[in-house]
Amino acid sequence: MALHLGIFLIWAGTCVFLQLDHVDGDNKCVFPFTYGGKRYFDCIKTDSLYNWCSLTGNYSGRCKYCVKEDYAPCVFPFIYRNQTYDKCTSFGSKFWRFWCSLTPDYDHDGAWRYC
């Protein structure tokens, strides 16, 4: 039986109850997943105090808290501004930090992370 976590948050005068069906073990994150009508390509902190991911393509209440191995890996090659990249790039970075796409087509998905 999965542990049910309930958290009451009081923010800006509004009380919100968050319930996540947190699962441990060998369960793997599924990327991308849809939560609240939005697609996610990596672990998120939305509606939680900790980064988490869905265990299904369409979030159905089953999730897990992310550890280092759960975060989405870089995808190579990827397309950025109609150019193909085979490694991390600093092109387009405001702070010249190297980054990569989490999908083969950054131009279409906009999913990225720092390398």
C-alpha positions as protocol buffer text, in pm:
chain_id: "A"
residue {
  index: 1
  type: MET
  ca { x: 0 y: 0 z: 0 }
}
residue {
  index: 2
  type: ALA
  ca { x: 134 y: 339 z: -95 }
}
residue {
  index: 3
  type: LEU
  ca { x: 194 y: 609 z: 160 }
}
residue {
  index: 4
  type: HIS
  ca { x: -41 y: 905 z: 123 }
}
residue {
  index: 5
  type: LEU
  ca { x: 113 y: 1238 z: 206 }
}
residue {
  index: 6
  type: GLY
  ca { x: -111 y: 1528 z: 292 }
}
residue {
  index: 7
  type: ILE
  ca { x: 19 y: 1880 z: 340 }
}
residue {
  index: 8
  type: PHE
  ca { x: -175 y: 2189 z: 434 }
}
residue {
  index: 9
  type: LEU
  ca { x: -24 y: 2504 z: 294 }
}
residue {
  index: 10
  type: ILE
  ca { x: -127 y: 2853 z: 394 }
}
residue {
  index: 11
  type: TRP
  ca { x: -16 y: 3105 z: 140 }
}
residue {
  index: 12
  type: ALA
  ca { x: -152 y: 3450 z: 63 }
}
residue {
  index: 13
  type: GLY
  ca { x: -454 y: 3387 z: 284 }
}
residue {
  index: 14
  type: THR
  ca { x: -549 y: 3068 z: 99 }
}
residue {
  index: 15
  type: CYS
  ca { x: -540 y: 2721 z: 247 }
}
residue {
  index: 16
  type: VAL
  ca { x: -444 y: 2451 z: -2 }
}
residue {
  index: 17
  type: PHE
  ca { x: -438 y: 2077 z: 63 }
}
residue {
  index: 18
  type: LEU
  ca { x: -190 y: 1877 z: -140 }
}
residue {
  index: 19
  type: GLN
  ca { x: -205 y: 1500 z: -157 }
}
residue {
  index: 20
  type: LEU
  ca { x: 56 y: 1299 z: -340 }
}
residue {
  index: 21
  type: ASP
  ca { x: 53 y: 922 z: -368 }
}
residue {
  index: 22
  type: HIS
  ca { x: 426 y: 890 z: -307 }
}
residue {
  index: 23
  type: VAL
  ca { x: 587 y: 562 z: -413 }
}
residue {
  index: 24
  type: ASP
  ca { x: 936 y: 437 z: -333 }
}
residue {
  index: 25
  type: GLY
  ca { x: 1133 y: 149 z: -478 }
}
residue {
  index: 26
  type: ASP
  ca { x: 1240 y: 70 z: -832 }
}
residue {
  index: 27
  type: ASN
  ca { x: 970 y: 281 z: -994 }
}
residue {
  index: 28
  type: LYS
  ca { x: 1098 y: 500 z: -1277 }
}
residue {
  index: 29
  type: CYS
  ca { x: 999 y: 852 z: -1366 }
}
residue {
  index: 30
  type: VAL
  ca { x: 809 y: 887 z: -1693 }
}
residue {
  index: 31
  type: PHE
  ca { x: 909 y: 1180 z: -1914 }
}
residue {
  index: 32
  type: PRO
  ca { x: 735 y: 1366 z: -2050 }
}
residue {
  index: 33
  type: PHE
  ca { x: 435 y: 1357 z: -1819 }
}
residue {
  index: 34
  type: THR
  ca { x: 126 y: 1573 z: -1804 }
}
residue {
  index: 35
  type: TYR
  ca { x: 18 y: 1733 z: -1478 }
}
residue {
  index: 36
  type: GLY
  ca { x: -245 y: 2004 z: -1446 }
}
residue {
  index: 37
  type: GLY
  ca { x: -277 y: 2030 z: -1824 }
}
residue {
  index: 38
  type: LYS
  ca { x: 94 y: 2103 z: -1876 }
}
residue {
  index: 39
  type: ARG
  ca { x: 370 y: 1876 z: -2013 }
}
residue {
  index: 40
  type: TYR
  ca { x: 684 y: 1834 z: -1807 }
}
residue {
  index: 41
  type: PHE
  ca { x: 1015 y: 1690 z: -1930 }
}
residue {
  index: 42
  type: ASP
  ca { x: 1193 y: 1675 z: -1593 }
}
residue {
  index: 43
  type: CYS
  ca { x: 1129 y: 1657 z: -1218 }
}
residue {
  index: 44
  type: ILE
  ca { x: 918 y: 1945 z: -1089 }
}
residue {
  index: 45
  type: LYS
  ca { x: 842 y: 2118 z: -760 }
}
residue {
  index: 46
  type: THR
  ca { x: 490 y: 2223 z: -862 }
}
residue {
  index: 47
  type: ASP
  ca { x: 242 y: 2180 z: -571 }
}
residue {
  index: 48
  type: SER
  ca { x: 510 y: 2020 z: -352 }
}
residue {
  index: 49
  type: LEU
  ca { x: 794 y: 2108 z: -119 }
}
residue {
  index: 50
  type: TYR
  ca { x: 1025 y: 1861 z: -297 }
}
residue {
  index: 51
  type: ASN
  ca { x: 1103 y: 1780 z: -660 }
}
residue {
  index: 52
  type: TRP
  ca { x: 891 y: 1493 z: -788 }
}
residue {
  index: 53
  type: CYS
  ca { x: 797 y: 1310 z: -1106 }
}
residue {
  index: 54
  type: SER
  ca { x: 500 y: 1112 z: -1228 }
}
residue {
  index: 55
  type: LEU
  ca { x: 514 y: 736 z: -1269 }
}
residue {
  index: 56
  type: THR
  ca { x: 266 y: 755 z: -1558 }
}
residue {
  index: 57
  type: GLY
  ca { x: 248 y: 966 z: -1875 }
}
residue {
  index: 58
  type: ASN
  ca { x: -69 y: 1137 z: -1751 }
}
residue {
  index: 59
  type: TYR
  ca { x: -36 y: 1202 z: -1378 }
}
residue {
  index: 60
  type: SER
  ca { x: -282 y: 973 z: -1202 }
}
residue {
  index: 61
  type: GLY
  ca { x: -179 y: 1033 z: -842 }
}
residue {
  index: 62
  type: ARG
  ca { x: 128 y: 808 z: -850 }
}
residue {
  index: 63
  type: CYS
  ca { x: 459 y: 986 z: -814 }
}
residue {
  index: 64
  type: LYS
  ca { x: 797 y: 968 z: -646 }
}
residue {
  index: 65
  type: TYR
  ca { x: 1036 y: 1220 z: -503 }
}
residue {
  index: 66
  type: CYS
  ca { x: 1333 y: 1267 z: -732 }
}
residue {
  index: 67
  type: VAL
  ca { x: 1688 y: 1164 z: -653 }
}
residue {
  index: 68
  type: LYS
  ca { x: 1990 y: 1243 z: -870 }
}
residue {
  index: 69
  type: GLU
  ca { x: 1931 y: 944 z: -1099 }
}
residue {
  index: 70
  type: ASP
  ca { x: 1570 y: 1048 z: -1173 }
}
residue {
  index: 71
  type: TYR
  ca { x: 1637 y: 1379 z: -1347 }
}
residue {
  index: 72
  type: ALA
  ca { x: 1598 y: 1374 z: -1723 }
}
residue {
  index: 73
  type: PRO
  ca { x: 1923 y: 1328 z: -1917 }
}
residue {
  index: 74
  type: CYS
  ca { x: 2049 y: 1546 z: -2200 }
}
residue {
  index: 75
  type: VAL
  ca { x: 1945 y: 1429 z: -2546 }
}
residue {
  index: 76
  type: PHE
  ca { x: 2201 y: 1441 z: -2826 }
}
residue {
  index: 77
  type: PRO
  ca { x: 2182 y: 1545 z: -3096 }
}
residue {
  index: 78
  type: PHE
  ca { x: 1926 y: 1821 z: -3044 }
}
residue {
  index: 79
  type: ILE
  ca { x: 1802 y: 2109 z: -3254 }
}
residue {
  index: 80
  type: TYR
  ca { x: 1825 y: 2469 z: -3130 }
}
residue {
  index: 81
  type: ARG
  ca { x: 1742 y: 2759 z: -3362 }
}
residue {
  index: 82
  type: ASN
  ca { x: 1745 y: 2518 z: -3658 }
}
residue {
  index: 83
  type: GLN
  ca { x: 2104 y: 2409 z: -3584 }
}
residue {
  index: 84
  type: THR
  ca { x: 2202 y: 2063 z: -3461 }
}
residue {
  index: 85
  type: TYR
  ca { x: 2415 y: 2023 z: -3147 }
}
residue {
  index: 86
  type: ASP
  ca { x: 2600 y: 1705 z: -3048 }
}
residue {
  index: 87
  type: LYS
  ca { x: 2716 y: 1832 z: -2710 }
}
residue {
  index: 88
  type: CYS
  ca { x: 2626 y: 2093 z: -2449 }
}
residue {
  index: 89
  type: THR
  ca { x: 2639 y: 2452 z: -2570 }
}
residue {
  index: 90
  type: SER
  ca { x: 2652 y: 2798 z: -2419 }
}
residue {
  index: 91
  type: PHE
  ca { x: 2494 y: 2953 z: -2730 }
}
residue {
  index: 92
  type: GLY
  ca { x: 2181 y: 3142 z: -2628 }
}
residue {
  index: 93
  type: SER
  ca { x: 2265 y: 3130 z: -2256 }
}
residue {
  index: 94
  type: LYS
  ca { x: 2236 y: 3462 z: -2076 }
}
residue {
  index: 95
  type: PHE
  ca { x: 2516 y: 3368 z: -1834 }
}
residue {
  index: 96
  type: TRP
  ca { x: 2731 y: 3167 z: -2080 }
}
residue {
  index: 97
  type: ARG
  ca { x: 2659 y: 2847 z: -1886 }
}
residue {
  index: 98
  type: PHE
  ca { x: 2654 y: 2527 z: -2085 }
}
residue {
  index: 99
  type: TRP
  ca { x: 2312 y: 2369 z: -2134 }
}
residue {
  index: 100
  type: CYS
  ca { x: 2142 y: 2092 z: -2328 }
}
residue {
  index: 101
  type: SER
  ca { x: 1798 y: 1999 z: -2453 }
}
residue {
  index: 102
  type: LEU
  ca { x: 1589 y: 1729 z: -2284 }
}
residue {
  index: 103
  type: THR
  ca { x: 1429 y: 1639 z: -2618 }
}
residue {
  index: 104
  type: PRO
  ca { x: 1561 y: 1605 z: -2973 }
}
residue {
  index: 105
  type: ASP
  ca { x: 1396 y: 1936 z: -3072 }
}
residue {
  index: 106
  type: TYR
  ca { x: 1441 y: 2224 z: -2831 }
}
residue {
  index: 107
  type: ASP
  ca { x: 1279 y: 2459 z: -3082 }
}
residue {
  index: 108
  type: HIS
  ca { x: 955 y: 2263 z: -3052 }
}
residue {
  index: 109
  type: ASP
  ca { x: 957 y: 2155 z: -2683 }
}
residue {
  index: 110
  type: GLY
  ca { x: 1162 y: 2421 z: -2504 }
}
residue {
  index: 111
  type: ALA
  ca { x: 1281 y: 2167 z: -2243 }
}
residue {
  index: 112
  type: TRP
  ca { x: 1637 y: 2214 z: -2122 }
}
residue {
  index: 113
  type: ARG
  ca { x: 1876 y: 2193 z: -1826 }
}
residue {
  index: 114
  type: TYR
  ca { x: 2227 y: 2308 z: -1741 }
}
residue {
  index: 115
  type: CYS
  ca { x: 2505 y: 2056 z: -1809 }
}
